[in-house]
Amino acid sequence: MNNLARLTVVIVTYKTDNTILRNCLNSIDKNVQIKIIENSHKIENQTFLIDKKDNLSTHYTGKNLGYGAGNNYGFALVNTDYVIVANPDIIFHKTFFENVKKYIDSDLNFTIIGSTYNQDKSYSSSGLFKENDKKIYNNDIKSFSGSLFDTLAKVDWVTGCMMLINLKKFNTRKIFDESFFLYFEEFDLCKGIELRNENVFRAKDLLIDHLGYKGSFGSDPINQLESEKLREWHWMWSTFYFYRKNYGYLFAIKKTIGKLLRSFFKAIFYTIVLNKRMKSKYISRFNGLLNSITGKKSSYRVGGKYQ
């Protein structure tokens, strides 16, 4: 039996550099089905050229749905029990798919398993929510025979660049909250899993290389400033929305009011010193957070030619 026939990889792209995407695709086992979800219109994206593969299909959403809704679009096309969410700017280690077999073919009770970075990073691929940072999990990983699951660590959250999701745990394919456009979707999903007393793990042997910020049009230096504005706006919008949804409005205000004030005064400062780039950054941060505080949708997009 082909164990990997139970697995599909979904990759959401947005006018991604072809070389970056090709490197990702070439690192995926040929026995795994791959669905590319391109967040634009086929006619508008003539440069989207990749090698044809028997296990690969490409689907166009018609517009930029964002990370969460784009992945939900892909999940609706999946007919396997397990799906891997993969950013296009990751490369799977040569041992990844051999190691993933033991998790999908076991009786391990999991909802999500995340990866470990194969290279040194300034940020972690998993962690605990702040209220649990002193918590020690008495998990049941070792209750299975042998040492197979010594490779797993029980965590609260894993990063969304690679997530192995057990679709049997969900009664809908709208797994991510589509109110988010960019950032915090995976934290929100993992928070909901924690509240349901289900399991999120990080696998020490599911290794990936992650380029970071190279998965969309922003990898082109020409688009860098617009990409930065988009990231800053949505990082702040999603920060407040995540706190408000999961901890309440007053808690969200307490956590972000300092960021709002700092962004306001820094925008003024960088206007005075004529630093256009930093001015743009803090105006974007201020506007993103203000829109979220006032209950407005995550609406900011880059200019029409990038949609």
C-alpha positions in Angstrom: 0.0 0.0 0.0 1.2 3.5 -0.8 1.0 5.2 2.6 1.3 8.7 1.0 -1.9 8.2 -1.0 -3.7 9.4 2.2 -1.9 12.8 1.9 -2.3 15.9 -0.2 -0.1 19.0 -0.1 -1.9 22.3 -0.6 0.3 25.3 -1.6 -1.3 28.8 -1.7 0.6 31.1 -4.1 0.2 34.7 -5.1 2.3 35.4 -8.2 5.1 33.5 -6.6 8.6 33.5 -8.2 8.8 30.4 -10.4 12.2 29.3 -9.2 11.1 29.4 -5.6 8.0 27.5 -6.3 9.8 24.9 -8.4 12.3 24.2 -5.7 9.4 23.6 -3.3 7.7 21.2 -5.7 10.8 19.3 -6.5 11.2 18.5 -2.8 7.8 16.8 -2.5 7.5 13.0 -2.9 6.1 12.0 -6.2 3.5 9.8 -4.5 1.9 12.8 -2.9 -0.9 14.7 -4.6 -0.2 18.5 -4.9 -2.7 21.2 -5.3 -1.5 24.7 -6.1 -4.0 27.4 -5.2 -3.1 30.5 -7.1 -4.7 33.6 -5.5 -5.2 35.4 -8.8 -6.8 35.1 -12.2 -5.2 32.8 -14.8 -5.3 35.4 -17.5 -3.6 38.0 -15.3 -0.8 35.7 -14.3 0.9 34.7 -17.6 4.3 34.3 -15.9 3.0 31.4 -13.7 5.0 28.6 -15.4 6.0 25.4 -13.7 6.9 21.9 -14.8 3.9 19.6 -15.4 3.8 16.7 -13.0 1.3 13.8 -12.9 0.6 14.4 -9.2 0.1 18.2 -9.6 -2.9 20.3 -10.4 -3.3 24.1 -10.4 -6.4 26.0 -9.4 -7.1 29.7 -9.7 -9.3 31.5 -7.2 -9.9 34.5 -9.4 -8.8 37.0 -6.8 -6.5 37.3 -3.8 -8.3 35.5 -1.0 -5.4 35.6 1.5 -3.7 32.8 3.4 -6.7 31.3 5.3 -9.4 31.5 2.7 -6.9 30.4 0.0 -6.1 27.3 2.0 -9.8 26.7 2.7 -10.4 26.8 -1.0 -7.8 24.1 -1.4 -9.1 21.9 1.4 -12.5 21.8 -0.4 -10.7 20.1 -3.3 -8.9 17.5 -1.2 -10.3 14.0 -0.9 -7.6 12.5 1.4 -7.7 12.2 5.2 -4.6 14.3 5.7 -3.4 17.5 4.2 -0.2 19.5 4.4 -0.4 23.2 4.3 2.8 24.4 2.7 4.1 27.9 2.0 5.7 28.0 -1.5 9.0 29.3 0.0 9.8 26.1 1.9 11.9 23.1 0.9 11.1 19.7 2.5 14.1 17.8 3.8 14.9 14.6 1.9 13.7 12.5 4.9 10.5 14.5 5.4 8.0 12.3 3.6 9.5 9.0 4.8 9.1 10.3 8.3 5.6 11.6 7.8 4.3 8.1 7.0 4.6 6.9 10.5 2.3 9.7 11.8 -0.5 9.2 9.3 -0.4 5.4 9.6 -0.4 5.3 13.4 -3.1 5.6 16.0 -1.7 8.8 17.2 -4.4 11.2 18.3 -3.5 14.5 16.7 -5.2 17.4 15.0 -2.1 19.2 13.8 1.6 18.4 13.6 4.1 21.1 12.8 7.7 21.0 11.5 11.2 21.8 12.7 13.5 24.2 10.9 16.5 22.5 9.4 18.5 25.8 9.6 19.1 28.3 12.4 16.2 30.8 12.7 15.7 33.8 14.9 12.1 32.6 15.5 10.7 29.2 16.6 8.5 26.9 14.6 6.3 26.2 17.7 5.6 27.3 21.2 3.1 27.9 24.0 0.5 30.6 24.4 1.5 33.2 26.9 -0.9 32.0 29.6 0.6 28.6 29.3 4.3 29.5 29.2 5.0 27.7 32.5 2.9 24.7 31.7 4.4 21.3 31.5 2.4 18.9 29.4 1.7 15.4 30.7 1.0 14.2 27.3 0.3 10.6 26.1 2.8 10.4 23.3 4.9 7.8 25.2 1.9 5.7 25.8 2.4 4.2 22.4 4.7 1.2 22.2 8.3 1.6 21.3 10.2 5.0 20.9 8.5 6.0 17.7 6.9 9.2 19.1 10.0 10.4 21.0 10.2 12.7 18.0 7.2 14.6 19.0 6.7 17.5 21.4 3.3 18.7 22.7 2.9 22.4 22.0 0.1 25.0 21.8 0.9 26.3 18.4 3.0 25.7 15.3 3.8 28.1 12.4 1.7 28.0 9.4 4.5 27.6 6.8 4.0 23.8 7.2 1.2 22.1 9.0 0.1 18.5 8.8 -3.6 18.6 9.4 -5.8 15.6 10.3 -9.0 16.4 8.3 -10.9 13.7 10.2 -11.0 16.1 13.2 -13.0 18.7 11.3 -16.6 18.6 10.2 -16.0 21.5 7.7 -13.4 22.3 5.1 -13.5 26.0 6.2 -10.8 25.3 8.8 -9.2 28.8 8.9 -11.1 31.9 10.0 -11.5 33.8 6.8 -11.8 37.2 8.6 -8.0 37.1 8.7 -6.3 38.0 5.4 -2.7 37.6 6.5 -1.0 36.6 9.8 -2.3 34.9 13.0 -4.5 32.4 11.1 -2.5 29.4 12.4 -2.4 30.7 16.0 -6.2 31.2 15.9 -6.7 27.7 14.6 -4.4 26.2 17.2 -6.1 28.2 20.0 -9.4 26.6 18.9 -7.9 23.2 19.0 -6.5 23.8 22.5 -10.0 24.8 23.6 -11.4 21.5 22.3 -8.7 19.6 24.2 -7.2 18.2 21.1 -3.5 17.8 20.3 -1.0 19.9 18.5 2.5 18.5 18.2 5.9 19.6 16.7 7.8 16.8 15.0 11.5 17.0 15.4 12.0 14.8 12.3 9.8 16.7 9.9 12.5 19.1 8.8 12.1 22.0 6.4 14.1 25.0 5.1 12.0 28.2 5.1 13.1 31.2 3.1 10.6 33.5 4.7 8.7 36.4 3.0 9.4 34.8 -0.4 6.1 33.2 -1.2 4.3 36.0 -3.1 4.9 39.0 -5.3 6.9 40.7 -2.5 10.0 38.6 -3.3 10.5 40.9 -6.3 12.5 44.0 -5.1 10.3 46.2 -7.3 7.3 45.4 -5.1 9.2 45.5 -1.8 7.8 48.7 -0.4 4.2 47.8 -1.3 4.7 44.4 0.2 6.1 45.8 3.4 3.1 48.1 3.8 0.7 45.2 3.3 2.5 43.1 5.9 2.6 45.9 8.5 -1.1 46.8 8.0 -2.2 43.2 8.3 0.1 42.2 11.1 -1.4 44.9 13.3 -5.0 44.2 12.2 -4.7 40.5 12.8 -2.9 41.0 16.2 -5.9 42.9 17.6 -8.5 40.6 16.0 -6.8 37.5 17.4 -6.7 38.9 20.9 -10.3 40.2 20.7 -11.7 36.9 19.4 -9.9 34.7 21.9 -9.5 36.9 25.0 -12.0 39.7 24.7 -12.1 43.3 23.6 -10.6 44.9 26.7 -7.7 42.5 26.8 -7.0 43.3 23.2 -7.0 47.0 23.9 -4.6 46.5 26.8 -2.2 44.5 24.6 -2.2 46.9 21.7 -2.8 50.5 22.9 0.9 51.0 23.3 1.5 49.8 19.8 -1.1 52.2 18.5 0.4 55.2 20.3 4.0 54.4 19.3 2.9 54.0 15.6 1.2 57.4 15.7 4.1 59.3 17.2 6.7 57.5 15.0 4.8 58.3 11.9 4.9 62.0 12.9 8.6 61.7 13.7 9.6 60.1 10.4 7.4 62.6 8.5 9.4 65.4 10.1 12.8 63.8 9.3 11.7 63.0 5.7 12.2 59.2 6.0 9.6 58.1 3.5 10.0 54.4 4.1 9.7 54.4 7.9 6.9 56.9 7.7 5.0 54.5 5.4 5.7 51.6 7.8 4.2 53.3 10.9 1.3 54.8 9.0 0.5 51.3 7.8 0.8 49.9 11.3 -1.4 52.6 12.8 -4.1 52.3 10.2 -4.2 48.5 10.4 -4.6 48.5 14.2 -7.1 51.4 14.2 -9.3 49.6 11.6 -9.2 46.4 13.7 -10.0 48.3 17.0 -13.0 50.0 15.3 -14.3 46.7 14.0 -13.6 47.2 10.3 -12.8 44.3 8.1 -9.3 43.3 7.0 -9.7 45.2 3.8 -6.3 46.7 2.9 -4.9 45.5 -0.4 -2.0 46.6 -2.6 -2.8 48.5 -5.8 -5.0 47.0 -8.4 -2.3 45.6 -10.6 -1.3 43.3 -7.7 -4.7 41.8 -7.0 
